């Protein structure tokens, strides 16, 4: 199972009722745009898309 990086931007754009349903299932918004199980530990991320987006953010900073 892939581990994704948490991103609040994905959740911010959805209705509150939908967000509550996802949270009750234990999933959160990810950096790659999906609703999956997440972490905030960069070294633990195994999703290649999330890793690529994290590298791009680091370069931009």
C-alpha distance matrix in Angstrom:
0.0 3.8 6.6 9.6 13.3 15.5 18.4 21.2 22.6 20.2 21.3 24.9 25.6 24.7 27.1 27.1 26.7 23.6 22.1 23.1 21.4 18.0 18.6 19.6 16.2 14.6 13.3 15.1 16.1 14.3 16.3 15.2 16.7 14.1 13.7 10.2 9.3 11.0 12.8 16.3 16.0 16.2 15.5 12.0 10.8 8.6 9.1 12.3 14.2 13.9 15.1 17.9 19.0 19.2 21.4 23.6 24.1 25.1 27.6 29.1 29.8
3.8 0.0 3.8 6.4 10.0 12.6 15.5 18.6 19.8 17.7 19.2 22.6 23.3 22.9 25.7 25.9 26.0 22.8 21.0 22.5 21.2 17.6 18.2 19.8 16.8 14.8 12.8 13.6 13.9 11.5 12.9 11.9 13.9 11.9 12.1 9.0 8.4 9.0 10.7 13.7 13.5 13.1 12.8 9.7 7.6 5.4 5.4 8.9 10.6 10.2 11.4 14.2 15.2 15.4 17.6 19.8 20.4 21.4 23.8 25.3 26.1
6.6 3.8 0.0 3.8 7.0 9.5 12.8 15.9 17.6 16.0 17.3 20.6 21.8 21.7 24.4 24.2 24.8 21.8 19.5 21.0 20.3 16.6 16.4 18.5 15.9 13.3 11.3 11.5 11.9 9.5 11.0 11.2 13.2 11.6 11.4 8.2 6.6 5.9 6.9 10.0 9.9 10.0 10.3 7.0 5.1 5.1 5.8 9.6 10.8 9.0 10.3 13.6 14.0 13.5 16.1 18.4 18.4 19.3 22.1 23.4 23.7
9.6 6.4 3.8 0.0 3.8 6.5 9.3 12.6 14.0 12.5 14.2 17.3 18.4 18.7 21.7 21.8 22.7 19.8 17.4 19.3 19.0 15.3 15.3 18.0 15.8 13.2 10.4 9.4 8.9 6.0 7.2 7.8 9.8 8.9 9.3 7.0 6.6 4.8 6.3 8.5 9.6 9.2 10.7 8.5 5.5 6.6 5.5 8.8 8.8 6.3 8.5 11.5 11.1 10.8 13.9 15.7 15.4 16.8 19.6 20.4 20.9
13.3 10.0 7.0 3.8 0.0 3.8 6.6 10.1 11.8 11.4 13.1 15.6 17.3 18.2 21.2 21.1 22.7 20.1 17.2 19.3 19.8 16.1 15.6 18.7 17.3 14.4 11.6 9.5 8.4 5.5 5.6 8.0 10.0 10.2 10.6 9.2 8.6 5.4 5.3 5.8 7.6 7.1 9.8 8.6 6.1 8.8 8.0 10.4 9.7 6.2 8.2 11.0 9.7 8.6 12.1 13.7 12.6 14.0 17.1 17.7 17.7
15.5 12.6 9.5 6.5 3.8 0.0 3.8 6.7 9.1 9.0 9.9 12.4 14.6 15.3 18.1 17.7 19.5 17.3 14.1 16.2 17.1 13.7 12.8 16.2 15.5 12.5 9.8 6.9 5.9 4.6 5.9 9.0 9.7 9.9 9.3 8.9 8.4 5.2 5.7 5.8 9.1 9.7 12.8 11.6 9.7 12.4 11.4 13.9 12.6 9.2 11.6 14.0 11.8 10.8 14.6 15.6 13.8 15.5 18.8 18.7 18.3
18.4 15.5 12.8 9.3 6.6 3.8 0.0 3.8 5.5 6.2 7.7 9.3 11.5 13.0 16.0 16.1 18.4 16.3 13.2 15.9 17.2 14.1 13.6 17.4 17.0 14.6 11.6 8.0 5.5 4.9 4.9 8.4 8.3 9.7 9.8 10.7 11.3 8.7 9.5 8.8 12.1 12.1 15.6 14.9 12.7 15.1 13.5 15.3 13.1 10.0 12.7 14.1 11.2 10.8 14.6 14.6 12.5 14.9 17.8 17.0 16.8
21.2 18.6 15.9 12.6 10.1 6.7 3.8 0.0 3.8 5.5 5.3 6.1 9.1 10.7 13.3 13.0 15.8 14.2 11.0 13.7 15.7 13.2 12.5 16.3 16.7 14.7 12.0 8.2 6.1 7.6 8.2 11.3 10.0 11.3 10.7 12.4 13.1 11.1 12.0 11.2 14.9 15.4 18.9 18.2 16.2 18.7 17.0 18.9 16.5 13.7 16.5 17.7 14.4 14.2 17.9 17.5 15.0 17.5 20.4 19.0 18.5
22.6 19.8 17.6 14.0 11.8 9.1 5.5 3.8 0.0 3.8 5.5 5.1 6.8 9.5 12.6 13.5 16.3 14.5 12.1 15.3 17.1 14.7 14.9 18.6 18.8 17.3 14.2 10.6 7.4 8.3 7.9 10.3 8.6 10.8 11.3 13.7 15.3 13.6 14.8 14.1 17.4 17.2 20.8 20.3 17.8 19.8 17.5 18.8 15.8 13.6 16.6 16.9 13.4 14.0 17.4 16.3 14.1 17.2 19.4 17.6 17.8
20.2 17.7 16.0 12.5 11.4 9.0 6.2 5.5 3.8 0.0 3.8 5.6 6.0 7.4 11.0 12.2 14.4 11.9 9.9 13.4 14.5 11.9 12.8 16.4 16.2 15.1 11.7 8.5 5.0 6.5 7.4 8.7 5.9 7.5 7.9 10.9 13.1 12.3 14.4 14.6 17.9 17.8 21.0 19.9 17.1 18.6 16.0 17.6 14.6 12.8 16.3 16.8 13.8 14.9 18.4 17.5 15.9 19.1 21.4 19.9 20.5
21.3 19.2 17.3 14.2 13.1 9.9 7.7 5.3 5.5 3.8 0.0 3.8 5.5 5.6 8.4 8.8 11.2 9.2 6.6 10.0 11.6 9.6 10.1 13.7 14.2 13.3 10.5 7.4 5.4 8.5 10.3 12.0 9.1 9.5 8.4 11.3 13.1 12.6 14.8 15.2 18.9 19.4 22.7 21.3 19.0 20.7 18.4 20.5 17.8 15.8 19.2 20.2 17.2 17.9 21.5 20.8 18.9 21.9 24.4 22.9 23.0
24.9 22.6 20.6 17.3 15.6 12.4 9.3 6.1 5.1 5.6 3.8 0.0 3.8 5.8 8.1 8.8 12.0 11.0 8.8 12.0 14.2 12.9 13.1 16.5 17.6 16.7 14.2 11.0 8.9 11.4 12.3 14.2 11.4 12.6 12.0 15.1 16.8 15.9 17.6 17.3 20.9 21.4 24.9 23.9 21.6 23.6 21.3 23.0 20.0 18.0 21.2 21.7 18.4 19.0 22.5 21.3 19.1 22.1 24.4 22.4 22.4
25.6 23.3 21.8 18.4 17.3 14.6 11.5 9.1 6.8 6.0 5.5 3.8 0.0 3.8 6.9 9.2 11.9 10.4 9.5 13.1 14.6 13.5 14.7 17.9 18.5 18.3 15.5 12.7 10.2 12.5 13.2 14.1 10.8 12.1 12.2 15.7 18.1 17.7 19.9 19.9 23.5 23.5 26.9 25.8 23.1 24.6 21.8 23.2 20.0 18.6 22.1 22.1 18.8 20.2 23.5 21.9 20.2 23.6 25.4 23.3 23.9
24.7 22.9 21.7 18.7 18.2 15.3 13.0 10.7 9.5 7.4 5.6 5.8 3.8 0.0 3.8 6.5 8.5 6.7 6.6 10.1 11.2 10.6 12.3 15.1 15.8 16.2 13.8 11.7 10.1 13.1 14.7 15.2 11.6 11.8 11.0 14.6 17.1 17.5 20.1 20.8 24.4 24.8 27.9 26.4 23.8 25.0 22.4 24.2 21.2 19.9 23.6 24.0 21.0 22.4 25.8 24.6 23.0 26.3 28.4 26.5 27.1
27.1 25.7 24.4 21.7 21.2 18.1 16.0 13.3 12.6 11.0 8.4 8.1 6.9 3.8 0.0 3.8 5.6 5.4 6.4 8.8 10.3 11.0 12.5 14.6 16.0 17.0 15.3 13.7 12.9 16.3 18.2 18.9 15.3 15.0 13.6 17.0 19.2 19.9 22.5 23.3 26.9 27.7 30.8 29.1 26.8 28.1 25.6 27.7 24.8 23.5 27.1 27.7 24.7 25.9 29.4 28.3 26.5 29.7 31.9 30.0 30.3
27.1 25.9 24.2 21.8 21.1 17.7 16.1 13.0 13.5 12.2 8.8 8.8 9.2 6.5 3.8 0.0 3.8 5.5 5.1 6.2 8.8 10.0 10.5 12.3 14.5 15.3 14.3 12.9 13.1 16.7 19.0 20.3 17.0 16.3 14.2 17.0 18.6 19.2 21.6 22.3 26.1 27.3 30.4 28.6 26.7 28.4 26.3 28.7 26.1 24.3 27.8 28.9 25.9 26.6 30.3 29.5 27.4 30.3 32.9 31.0 30.9
26.7 26.0 24.8 22.7 22.7 19.5 18.4 15.8 16.3 14.4 11.2 12.0 11.9 8.5 5.6 3.8 0.0 3.8 5.5 5.2 6.5 8.9 10.0 10.8 12.9 14.6 14.1 13.7 14.5 18.2 20.9 21.7 18.3 16.9 14.4 17.1 18.7 20.0 22.8 24.1 27.7 29.1 31.9 29.7 27.9 29.1 27.1 29.7 27.3 25.8 29.4 30.6 27.9 28.8 32.4 31.9 30.1 33.0 35.5 33.9 34.0
23.6 22.8 21.8 19.8 20.1 17.3 16.3 14.2 14.5 11.9 9.2 11.0 10.4 6.7 5.4 5.5 3.8 0.0 3.8 5.4 5.2 6.4 8.7 10.0 11.1 12.8 11.6 11.3 11.8 15.3 18.1 18.5 15.0 13.4 11.0 13.9 16.0 17.5 20.6 22.2 25.7 26.8 29.5 27.2 25.1 26.0 23.8 26.3 24.0 22.7 26.4 27.5 25.0 26.1 29.8 29.2 27.8 30.8 33.2 31.8 32.2
22.1 21.0 19.5 17.4 17.2 14.1 13.2 11.0 12.1 9.9 6.6 8.8 9.5 6.6 6.4 5.1 5.5 3.8 0.0 3.8 5.5 5.2 6.1 8.6 10.1 10.7 9.3 8.3 9.1 12.8 15.7 16.8 13.7 12.3 9.5 12.1 13.7 14.7 17.4 18.8 22.3 23.7 26.5 24.3 22.4 23.8 21.9 24.5 22.3 20.6 24.1 25.5 22.9 23.5 27.3 27.0 25.2 28.0 30.7 29.4 29.4
23.1 22.5 21.0 19.3 19.3 16.2 15.9 13.7 15.3 13.4 10.0 12.0 13.1 10.1 8.8 6.2 5.2 5.4 3.8 0.0 3.8 5.5 5.1 6.1 8.8 9.8 9.9 10.0 11.8 15.6 18.7 19.9 17.1 15.2 12.0 13.8 14.6 16.0 18.5 20.1 23.6 25.4 28.0 25.6 24.2 25.6 24.1 27.1 25.2 23.3 26.7 28.4 26.0 26.3 30.1 30.1 28.2 30.7 33.6 32.5 32.2
21.4 21.2 20.3 19.0 19.8 17.1 17.2 15.7 17.1 14.5 11.6 14.2 14.6 11.2 10.3 8.8 6.5 5.2 5.5 3.8 0.0 3.8 5.5 5.2 6.6 9.0 9.1 10.4 12.4 15.8 19.2 19.8 16.9 14.4 11.1 12.6 13.9 16.0 19.1 21.2 24.4 26.1 28.4 25.6 24.1 25.0 23.3 26.4 24.7 23.2 26.7 28.4 26.4 27.0 30.8 30.9 29.4 32.0 34.8 33.9 33.9
18.0 17.6 16.6 15.3 16.1 13.7 14.1 13.2 14.7 11.9 9.6 12.9 13.5 10.6 11.0 10.0 8.9 6.4 5.2 5.5 3.8 0.0 3.8 5.4 5.2 6.6 5.6 6.9 9.0 12.2 15.8 16.3 13.7 11.0 7.5 8.9 10.3 12.4 15.6 17.9 21.1 22.6 24.8 22.0 20.3 21.2 19.6 22.7 21.1 19.5 23.0 24.8 22.9 23.5 27.2 27.5 26.1 28.7 31.5 30.8 30.9
18.6 18.2 16.4 15.3 15.6 12.8 13.6 12.5 14.9 12.8 10.1 13.1 14.7 12.3 12.5 10.5 10.0 8.7 6.1 5.1 5.5 3.8 0.0 3.8 5.3 4.9 5.4 6.3 9.4 12.7 16.2 17.5 15.4 13.1 9.4 9.9 10.0 11.5 14.1 16.2 19.4 21.4 23.6 21.0 19.8 21.3 20.2 23.5 22.2 20.1 23.2 25.4 23.4 23.4 27.2 27.7 26.0 28.2 31.3 30.6 30.3
19.6 19.8 18.5 18.0 18.7 16.2 17.4 16.3 18.6 16.4 13.7 16.5 17.9 15.1 14.6 12.3 10.8 10.0 8.6 6.1 5.2 5.4 3.8 0.0 3.8 5.4 7.6 9.8 13.0 16.0 19.7 20.7 18.6 15.9 12.1 12.2 11.9 14.1 16.7 19.1 22.0 24.3 26.2 23.2 22.3 23.5 22.7 26.1 25.1 23.1 26.2 28.5 26.8 26.8 30.5 31.2 29.6 31.7 34.9 34.3 34.0
16.2 16.8 15.9 15.8 17.3 15.5 17.0 16.7 18.8 16.2 14.2 17.6 18.5 15.8 16.0 14.5 12.9 11.1 10.1 8.8 6.6 5.2 5.3 3.8 0.0 3.8 5.8 9.0 12.2 14.7 18.5 18.9 17.1 13.9 10.2 9.6 9.5 12.5 15.5 18.4 21.0 22.9 24.5 21.3 20.2 20.9 20.0 23.5 22.8 21.2 24.2 26.6 25.3 25.5 29.1 30.0 28.8 30.8 33.9 33.7 33.6
14.6 14.8 13.3 13.2 14.4 12.5 14.6 14.7 17.3 15.1 13.3 16.7 18.3 16.2 17.0 15.3 14.6 12.8 10.7 9.8 9.0 6.6 4.9 5.4 3.8 0.0 3.8 6.9 10.5 12.7 16.4 17.4 16.1 13.2 9.6 8.2 6.9 9.3 11.9 14.8 17.3 19.6 21.1 18.0 17.2 18.4 17.9 21.5 21.0 18.9 21.7 24.4 23.0 22.8 26.4 27.6 26.2 28.0 31.2 31.1 30.8
13.3 12.8 11.3 10.4 11.6 9.8 11.6 12.0 14.2 11.7 10.5 14.2 15.5 13.8 15.3 14.3 14.1 11.6 9.3 9.9 9.1 5.6 5.4 7.6 5.8 3.8 0.0 3.8 7.1 9.1 12.9 13.7 12.3 9.5 5.9 4.8 4.8 7.1 10.5 13.3 16.0 17.6 19.5 16.6 15.1 16.1 15.1 18.5 17.6 15.6 18.7 21.1 19.6 19.7 23.3 24.3 23.1 25.1 28.1 28.0 28.0
15.1 13.6 11.5 9.4 9.5 6.9 8.0 8.2 10.6 8.5 7.4 11.0 12.7 11.7 13.7 12.9 13.7 11.3 8.3 10.0 10.4 6.9 6.3 9.8 9.0 6.9 3.8 0.0 3.8 6.5 10.0 11.6 10.1 8.3 5.3 5.6 6.1 6.3 9.3 11.2 14.5 15.8 18.3 16.0 14.2 15.9 14.5 17.6 16.1 13.8 17.0 19.1 17.1 17.1 20.9 21.5 20.0 22.1 25.2 24.7 24.7
16.1 13.9 11.9 8.9 8.4 5.9 5.5 6.1 7.4 5.0 5.4 8.9 10.2 10.1 12.9 13.1 14.5 11.8 9.1 11.8 12.4 9.0 9.4 13.0 12.2 10.5 7.1 3.8 0.0 3.8 7.0 8.5 6.7 6.0 4.6 6.5 8.2 7.6 10.3 11.5 14.7 15.3 18.1 16.3 13.9 15.5 13.4 15.9 13.8 11.6 15.0 16.6 14.2 14.7 18.4 18.6 17.1 19.7 22.4 21.8 22.0
14.3 11.5 9.5 6.0 5.5 4.6 4.9 7.6 8.3 6.5 8.5 11.4 12.5 13.1 16.3 16.7 18.2 15.3 12.8 15.6 15.8 12.2 12.7 16.0 14.7 12.7 9.1 6.5 3.8 0.0 3.8 5.4 5.3 5.4 6.0 6.6 8.1 6.6 8.9 10.0 12.7 12.5 15.2 13.7 10.8 12.2 10.0 12.2 10.2 7.8 11.3 12.9 10.8 11.3 15.0 15.4 14.3 16.8 19.5 19.2 19.7
16.3 12.9 11.0 7.2 5.6 5.9 4.9 8.2 7.9 7.4 10.3 12.3 13.2 14.7 18.2 19.0 20.9 18.1 15.7 18.7 19.2 15.8 16.2 19.7 18.5 16.4 12.9 10.0 7.0 3.8 0.0 3.8 5.4 7.6 9.4 10.1 11.4 9.3 10.5 10.5 12.8 11.5 14.5 13.9 10.7 12.2 9.8 10.9 8.3 5.7 9.0 9.9 7.3 8.1 11.7 11.7 10.7 13.5 15.9 15.6 16.4
15.2 11.9 11.2 7.8 8.0 9.0 8.4 11.3 10.3 8.7 12.0 14.2 14.1 15.2 18.9 20.3 21.7 18.5 16.8 19.9 19.8 16.3 17.5 20.7 18.9 17.4 13.7 11.6 8.5 5.4 3.8 0.0 3.8 6.0 9.0 9.9 12.1 10.9 12.8 13.6 15.3 13.7 16.1 15.2 11.5 11.9 8.5 9.2 6.0 5.3 9.0 9.2 7.4 9.6 12.5 12.3 12.4 15.3 17.1 17.0 18.5
16.7 13.9 13.2 9.8 10.0 9.7 8.3 10.0 8.6 5.9 9.1 11.4 10.8 11.6 15.3 17.0 18.3 15.0 13.7 17.1 16.9 13.7 15.4 18.6 17.1 16.1 12.3 10.1 6.7 5.3 5.4 3.8 0.0 3.8 6.9 9.2 12.1 11.6 14.1 15.1 17.5 16.5 19.2 17.9 14.5 14.9 11.6 12.7 9.6 9.0 12.7 12.9 10.7 12.8 15.9 15.2 14.9 18.1 19.9 19.2 20.6
14.1 11.9 11.6 8.9 10.2 9.9 9.7 11.3 10.8 7.5 9.5 12.6 12.1 11.8 15.0 16.3 16.9 13.4 12.3 15.2 14.4 11.0 13.1 15.9 13.9 13.2 9.5 8.3 6.0 5.4 7.6 6.0 3.8 0.0 3.8 6.0 9.5 10.1 13.3 15.2 17.6 17.1 19.4 17.4 14.2 14.2 11.1 13.1 10.7 10.2 14.0 14.9 13.3 15.1 18.3 18.2 18.0 20.8 22.9 22.5 23.7
13.7 12.1 11.4 9.3 10.6 9.3 9.8 10.7 11.3 7.9 8.4 12.0 12.2 11.0 13.6 14.2 14.4 11.0 9.5 12.0 11.1 7.5 9.4 12.1 10.2 9.6 5.9 5.3 4.6 6.0 9.4 9.0 6.9 3.8 0.0 3.8 7.2 8.6 12.2 14.4 17.1 17.5 19.7 17.3 14.7 15.2 12.8 15.5 13.7 12.5 16.1 17.6 16.0 17.1 20.6 20.8 20.1 22.7 25.2 24.8 25.6
10.2 9.0 8.2 7.0 9.2 8.9 10.7 12.4 13.7 10.9 11.3 15.1 15.7 14.6 17.0 17.0 17.1 13.9 12.1 13.8 12.6 8.9 9.9 12.2 9.6 8.2 4.8 5.6 6.5 6.6 10.1 9.9 9.2 6.0 3.8 0.0 3.8 6.1 9.9 12.8 15.0 15.7 17.3 14.5 12.2 12.5 10.8 14.1 13.2 11.8 15.0 17.1 16.1 16.7 20.1 21.0 20.5 22.6 25.3 25.5 26.0
9.3 8.4 6.6 6.6 8.6 8.4 11.3 13.1 15.3 13.1 13.1 16.8 18.1 17.1 19.2 18.6 18.7 16.0 13.7 14.6 13.9 10.3 10.0 11.9 9.5 6.9 4.8 6.1 8.2 8.1 11.4 12.1 12.1 9.5 7.2 3.8 0.0 3.8 7.2 10.7 12.6 14.0 15.3 12.2 10.7 11.6 11.1 14.8 14.6 12.6 15.1 18.0 17.2 16.9 20.3 21.8 21.0 22.6 25.6 26.1 26.2
11.0 9.0 5.9 4.8 5.4 5.2 8.7 11.1 13.6 12.3 12.6 15.9 17.7 17.5 19.9 19.2 20.0 17.5 14.7 16.0 16.0 12.4 11.5 14.1 12.5 9.3 7.1 6.3 7.6 6.6 9.3 10.9 11.6 10.1 8.6 6.1 3.8 0.0 3.8 7.0 9.1 10.5 12.4 9.7 8.3 10.3 10.1 13.6 13.3 10.5 12.8 15.8 14.7 13.9 17.4 19.0 17.9 19.2 22.5 23.0 22.8
12.8 10.7 6.9 6.3 5.3 5.7 9.5 12.0 14.8 14.4 14.8 17.6 19.9 20.1 22.5 21.6 22.8 20.6 17.4 18.5 19.1 15.6 14.1 16.7 15.5 11.9 10.5 9.3 10.3 8.9 10.5 12.8 14.1 13.3 12.2 9.9 7.2 3.8 0.0 3.8 5.5 7.7 9.6 7.4 7.2 10.3 11.1 14.2 14.4 11.1 12.3 15.7 14.8 13.0 16.3 18.4 16.9 17.6 21.1 21.8 21.2
16.3 13.7 10.0 8.5 5.8 5.8 8.8 11.2 14.1 14.6 15.2 17.3 19.9 20.8 23.3 22.3 24.1 22.2 18.8 20.1 21.2 17.9 16.2 19.1 18.4 14.8 13.3 11.2 11.5 10.0 10.5 13.6 15.1 15.2 14.4 12.8 10.7 7.0 3.8 0.0 3.8 6.1 8.9 8.3 8.4 12.0 12.8 15.3 15.2 11.5 12.2 15.3 13.9 11.5 14.7 16.7 14.7 15.0 18.7 19.3 18.2
16.0 13.5 9.9 9.6 7.6 9.1 12.1 14.9 17.4 17.9 18.9 20.9 23.5 24.4 26.9 26.1 27.7 25.7 22.3 23.6 24.4 21.1 19.4 22.0 21.0 17.3 16.0 14.5 14.7 12.7 12.8 15.3 17.5 17.6 17.1 15.0 12.6 9.1 5.5 3.8 0.0 3.8 5.6 5.6 7.0 10.8 12.6 14.7 15.5 12.0 11.6 15.0 14.5 11.6 14.1 16.8 15.3 14.7 18.4 19.7 18.5
16.2 13.1 10.0 9.2 7.1 9.7 12.1 15.4 17.2 17.8 19.4 21.4 23.5 24.8 27.7 27.3 29.1 26.8 23.7 25.4 26.1 22.6 21.4 24.3 22.9 19.6 17.6 15.8 15.3 12.5 11.5 13.7 16.5 17.1 17.5 15.7 14.0 10.5 7.7 6.1 3.8 0.0 3.8 5.5 5.6 9.2 10.8 12.1 12.9 9.6 8.3 11.6 11.5 8.4 10.4 13.5 12.4 11.7 15.1 16.8 16.0
15.5 12.8 10.3 10.7 9.8 12.8 15.6 18.9 20.8 21.0 22.7 24.9 26.9 27.9 30.8 30.4 31.9 29.5 26.5 28.0 28.4 24.8 23.6 26.2 24.5 21.1 19.5 18.3 18.1 15.2 14.5 16.1 19.2 19.4 19.7 17.3 15.3 12.4 9.6 8.9 5.6 3.8 0.0 3.8 5.7 8.4 11.1 12.2 14.1 11.4 9.4 12.9 13.8 10.9 12.1 15.6 15.2 14.0 17.0 19.3 18.6
12.0 9.7 7.0 8.5 8.6 11.6 14.9 18.2 20.3 19.9 21.3 23.9 25.8 26.4 29.1 28.6 29.7 27.2 24.3 25.6 25.6 22.0 21.0 23.2 21.3 18.0 16.6 16.0 16.3 13.7 13.9 15.2 17.9 17.4 17.3 14.5 12.2 9.7 7.4 8.3 5.6 5.5 3.8 0.0 3.8 6.4 9.4 11.7 13.7 11.1 10.1 13.9 14.7 12.5 14.3 17.5 17.2 16.7 19.8 21.7 21.3
10.8 7.6 5.1 5.5 6.1 9.7 12.7 16.2 17.8 17.1 19.0 21.6 23.1 23.8 26.8 26.7 27.9 25.1 22.4 24.2 24.1 20.3 19.8 22.3 20.2 17.2 15.1 14.2 13.9 10.8 10.7 11.5 14.5 14.2 14.7 12.2 10.7 8.3 7.2 8.4 7.0 5.6 5.7 3.8 0.0 3.8 5.9 8.2 9.9 7.4 6.9 10.7 11.5 9.9 12.1 14.9 14.9 15.1 18.0 19.7 19.9
8.6 5.4 5.1 6.6 8.8 12.4 15.1 18.7 19.8 18.6 20.7 23.6 24.6 25.0 28.1 28.4 29.1 26.0 23.8 25.6 25.0 21.2 21.3 23.5 20.9 18.4 16.1 15.9 15.5 12.2 12.2 11.9 14.9 14.2 15.2 12.5 11.6 10.3 10.3 12.0 10.8 9.2 8.4 6.4 3.8 0.0 3.8 6.1 8.9 7.9 7.3 10.6 12.3 11.8 13.3 16.1 16.9 17.2 19.6 21.5 22.2
9.1 5.4 5.8 5.5 8.0 11.4 13.5 17.0 17.5 16.0 18.4 21.3 21.8 22.4 25.6 26.3 27.1 23.8 21.9 24.1 23.3 19.6 20.2 22.7 20.0 17.9 15.1 14.5 13.4 10.0 9.8 8.5 11.6 11.1 12.8 10.8 11.1 10.1 11.1 12.8 12.6 10.8 11.1 9.4 5.9 3.8 0.0 3.8 5.5 5.3 6.3 8.7 10.1 10.7 12.5 14.5 15.5 16.7 18.7 20.3 21.4
12.3 8.9 9.6 8.8 10.4 13.9 15.3 18.9 18.8 17.6 20.5 23.0 23.2 24.2 27.7 28.7 29.7 26.3 24.5 27.1 26.4 22.7 23.5 26.1 23.5 21.5 18.5 17.6 15.9 12.2 10.9 9.2 12.7 13.1 15.5 14.1 14.8 13.6 14.2 15.3 14.7 12.1 12.2 11.7 8.2 6.1 3.8 0.0 3.8 5.5 5.0 6.2 8.7 9.8 10.7 12.5 14.3 15.4 16.8 18.6 20.3
14.2 10.6 10.8 8.8 9.7 12.6 13.1 16.5 15.8 14.6 17.8 20.0 20.0 21.2 24.8 26.1 27.3 24.0 22.3 25.2 24.7 21.1 22.2 25.1 22.8 21.0 17.6 16.1 13.8 10.2 8.3 6.0 9.6 10.7 13.7 13.2 14.6 13.3 14.4 15.2 15.5 12.9 14.1 13.7 9.9 8.9 5.5 3.8 0.0 3.8 5.4 5.1 6.3 8.6 10.0 10.7 12.5 14.4 15.6 16.7 18.7
13.9 10.2 9.0 6.3 6.2 9.2 10.0 13.7 13.6 12.8 15.8 18.0 18.6 19.9 23.5 24.3 25.8 22.7 20.6 23.3 23.2 19.5 20.1 23.1 21.2 18.9 15.6 13.8 11.6 7.8 5.7 5.3 9.0 10.2 12.5 11.8 12.6 10.5 11.1 11.5 12.0 9.6 11.4 11.1 7.4 7.9 5.3 5.5 3.8 0.0 3.8 5.4 5.1 6.1 8.7 9.9 10.5 12.3 14.4 15.4 16.6
15.1 11.4 10.3 8.5 8.2 11.6 12.7 16.5 16.6 16.3 19.2 21.2 22.1 23.6 27.1 27.8 29.4 26.4 24.1 26.7 26.7 23.0 23.2 26.2 24.2 21.7 18.7 17.0 15.0 11.3 9.0 9.0 12.7 14.0 16.1 15.0 15.1 12.8 12.3 12.2 11.6 8.3 9.4 10.1 6.9 7.3 6.3 5.0 5.4 3.8 0.0 3.8 5.5 5.1 6.3 8.7 9.9 10.6 12.5 14.4 15.6
17.9 14.2 13.6 11.5 11.0 14.0 14.1 17.7 16.9 16.8 20.2 21.7 22.1 24.0 27.7 28.9 30.6 27.5 25.5 28.4 28.4 24.8 25.4 28.5 26.6 24.4 21.1 19.1 16.6 12.9 9.9 9.2 12.9 14.9 17.6 17.1 18.0 15.8 15.7 15.3 15.0 11.6 12.9 13.9 10.7 10.6 8.7 6.2 5.1 5.4 3.8 0.0 3.8 5.5 5.2 6.3 8.8 10.0 10.8 12.5 14.6
19.0 15.2 14.0 11.1 9.7 11.8 11.2 14.4 13.4 13.8 17.2 18.4 18.8 21.0 24.7 25.9 27.9 25.0 22.9 26.0 26.4 22.9 23.4 26.8 25.3 23.0 19.6 17.1 14.2 10.8 7.3 7.4 10.7 13.3 16.0 16.1 17.2 14.7 14.8 13.9 14.5 11.5 13.8 14.7 11.5 12.3 10.1 8.7 6.3 5.1 5.5 3.8 0.0 3.8 5.4 5.1 6.2 8.7 10.0 10.6 12.5
19.2 15.4 13.5 10.8 8.6 10.8 10.8 14.2 14.0 14.9 17.9 19.0 20.2 22.4 25.9 26.6 28.8 26.1 23.5 26.3 27.0 23.5 23.4 26.8 25.5 22.8 19.7 17.1 14.7 11.3 8.1 9.6 12.8 15.1 17.1 16.7 16.9 13.9 13.0 11.5 11.6 8.4 10.9 12.5 9.9 11.8 10.7 9.8 8.6 6.1 5.1 5.5 3.8 0.0 3.8 5.4 5.1 6.3 8.8 10.0 10.8
21.4 17.6 16.1 13.9 12.1 14.6 14.6 17.9 17.4 18.4 21.5 22.5 23.5 25.8 29.4 30.3 32.4 29.8 27.3 30.1 30.8 27.2 27.2 30.5 29.1 26.4 23.3 20.9 18.4 15.0 11.7 12.5 15.9 18.3 20.6 20.1 20.3 17.4 16.3 14.7 14.1 10.4 12.1 14.3 12.1 13.3 12.5 10.7 10.0 8.7 6.3 5.2 5.4 3.8 0.0 3.8 5.4 5.1 6.3 8.7 10.1
23.6 19.8 18.4 15.7 13.7 15.6 14.6 17.5 16.3 17.5 20.8 21.3 21.9 24.6 28.3 29.5 31.9 29.2 27.0 30.1 30.9 27.5 27.7 31.2 30.0 27.6 24.3 21.5 18.6 15.4 11.7 12.3 15.2 18.2 20.8 21.0 21.8 19.0 18.4 16.7 16.8 13.5 15.6 17.5 14.9 16.1 14.5 12.5 10.7 9.9 8.7 6.3 5.1 5.4 3.8 0.0 3.8 5.5 5.2 6.2 8.8
24.1 20.4 18.4 15.4 12.6 13.8 12.5 15.0 14.1 15.9 18.9 19.1 20.2 23.0 26.5 27.4 30.1 27.8 25.2 28.2 29.4 26.1 26.0 29.6 28.8 26.2 23.1 20.0 17.1 14.3 10.7 12.4 14.9 18.0 20.1 20.5 21.0 17.9 16.9 14.7 15.3 12.4 15.2 17.2 14.9 16.9 15.5 14.3 12.5 10.5 9.9 8.8 6.2 5.1 5.4 3.8 0.0 3.8 5.5 5.1 6.3
25.1 21.4 19.3 16.8 14.0 15.5 14.9 17.5 17.2 19.1 21.9 22.1 23.6 26.3 29.7 30.3 33.0 30.8 28.0 30.7 32.0 28.7 28.2 31.7 30.8 28.0 25.1 22.1 19.7 16.8 13.5 15.3 18.1 20.8 22.7 22.6 22.6 19.2 17.6 15.0 14.7 11.7 14.0 16.7 15.1 17.2 16.7 15.4 14.4 12.3 10.6 10.0 8.7 6.3 5.1 5.5 3.8 0.0 3.8 5.5 5.3
27.6 23.8 22.1 19.6 17.1 18.8 17.8 20.4 19.4 21.4 24.4 24.4 25.4 28.4 31.9 32.9 35.5 33.2 30.7 33.6 34.8 31.5 31.3 34.9 33.9 31.2 28.1 25.2 22.4 19.5 15.9 17.1 19.9 22.9 25.2 25.3 25.6 22.5 21.1 18.7 18.4 15.1 17.0 19.8 18.0 19.6 18.7 16.8 15.6 14.4 12.5 10.8 10.0 8.8 6.3 5.2 5.5 3.8 0.0 3.8 5.5
29.1 25.3 23.4 20.4 17.7 18.7 17.0 19.0 17.6 19.9 22.9 22.4 23.3 26.5 30.0 31.0 33.9 31.8 29.4 32.5 33.9 30.8 30.6 34.3 33.7 31.1 28.0 24.7 21.8 19.2 15.6 17.0 19.2 22.5 24.8 25.5 26.1 23.0 21.8 19.3 19.7 16.8 19.3 21.7 19.7 21.5 20.3 18.6 16.7 15.4 14.4 12.5 10.6 10.0 8.7 6.2 5.1 5.5 3.8 0.0 3.8
29.8 26.1 23.7 20.9 17.7 18.3 16.8 18.5 17.8 20.5 23.0 22.4 23.9 27.1 30.3 30.9 34.0 32.2 29.4 32.2 33.9 30.9 30.3 34.0 33.6 30.8 28.0 24.7 22.0 19.7 16.4 18.5 20.6 23.7 25.6 26.0 26.2 22.8 21.2 18.2 18.5 16.0 18.6 21.3 19.9 22.2 21.4 20.3 18.7 16.6 15.6 14.6 12.5 10.8 10.1 8.8 6.3 5.3 5.5 3.8 0.0
